[in-house]
Amino acid sequence: MPARDNFHSLMRIGPVQIGTYRDHHGRTKHAAVCTADRCGWSADFASRSAAQLAARTHRCTVR
């Protein structure tokens, strides 16, 4: 049986990718994840606009 695709409505702002998913309580959440090498930043948000704002203001600390 194939793995279930949990994320939908994916978008990218710079190195940050934003995806929408449902948590184990059935609530819609939005995850923002930096895809740059060795960054490791990620955060969950209740609204898509908050995730987009975090993606626009994220600065990688890895040099």
Summary of the structure (lengths in Angstrom):
residues: 63
radius of gyration: 12.4
end to end distance: 41.3
largest distance: 41.3
contacts: 139
relative contact order: 0.24
helix: 16%
strand: 38%
